[in-house]
């Protein structure tokens, strides 16, 4: 096992992973009708993209590099309404390359609880396809590939060997993508230049909606604020742990830049939810590291110094970036907190009020014991909006929990949420055992705990299901988090603790 692991590591290099990713991103433009409105070029582009993916897998001979390339590519919205071109390619690569290998996964873990949830989700999705879906043949094929890609990448991610080098590469990729996202957000916010390329994704509809103030949306689009929030929550414990930085040999300054870029995306989106949650997250982490994890494992002194630095930077930039606008938005609805506590599913006086009203009507329209099954965005929109589809400028219900039943049914939806809750619980268990045994996996567990805790909160005002590439990032995070749990258990078992 360890010999094969060393062989894999020799082919893994951050620079090479990014080089292949850049080549794939450039070639992906051939599949876009906005750039090449000719079917033959789009088809040839898809074939070429597939071949480059195959070549990269043959070169790397590494499932880890494959997962990391998919993680990078998932920050760019190619074929967003059709389920995501990289999701489709990811499934094709698995079925044509990995499936015929004697060893599909690097290591296998016995995890019946997660496996049952996945099986329940798959069965309910298939029932939805058969009973209600009735999708056109081509769209049905796309639905199969995209849905399969999420399951495949989840299992690949949780089967990887997670050594220090791979952890370092994953964290560096996360930081670099946040920095690139911030750069694109600044370019878009100041309207320095515009292109139709998904490398600088920008929805012109937002210009109209938010013309009174510049907004800093990155190529990730409307999930910019959420992914910035979640990466802030994940990276902060890593920055606070000198032990982790030393063991994994990570540059502390790079983590600082990553947290700043993530915080900028969260606040620069001018989302009230993202701003409130990142503020709450900082407070909760301060409390946890000050009073509950009291060993010299996470530096609260460094925490305060970093927070003061961030506040000072944002204060200096405020005159140019106008962060005061977020408070103006809150003042538009002074009774926001009262209304939310009174009934969080109405969203009175907020931008979600119409969406939530339609969602309640959708919930009452059918029993939703069976959903329609996973499909490209434009078909799921019909399931979510019903008679309103095409009549209003919305394409989802702006709430994951409202959006799940029309797709997977109540049972499938429960299985989907259960995977997140089980993962969150596992991260919490590792956190509680810090006095018994502390390792680099403890720090990762703390980061993933806060990431998924605030993911479940933030999905109350956004829907990951309607963002196929962003959902892929979520599934890779889920797989890696459970992998951290397996590695921690193995370490404890080997040390007989």
Helices and strands as residue ranges (DSSP letters): H 2-10, H 14-28, G 29-31, H 39-60, H 63-73, G 80-82, H 85-96, G 98-100, H 112-128, I 129-133, H 137-158, H 164-189, G 198-200, H 204-209, G 221-223, H 224-240, H 242-248, H 252-268, H 272-287, I 288-292, H 300-321, H 325-331, H 336-342, H 353-365, H 377-385, G 386-388, H 400-432, H 440-458, G 464-466, H 468-494
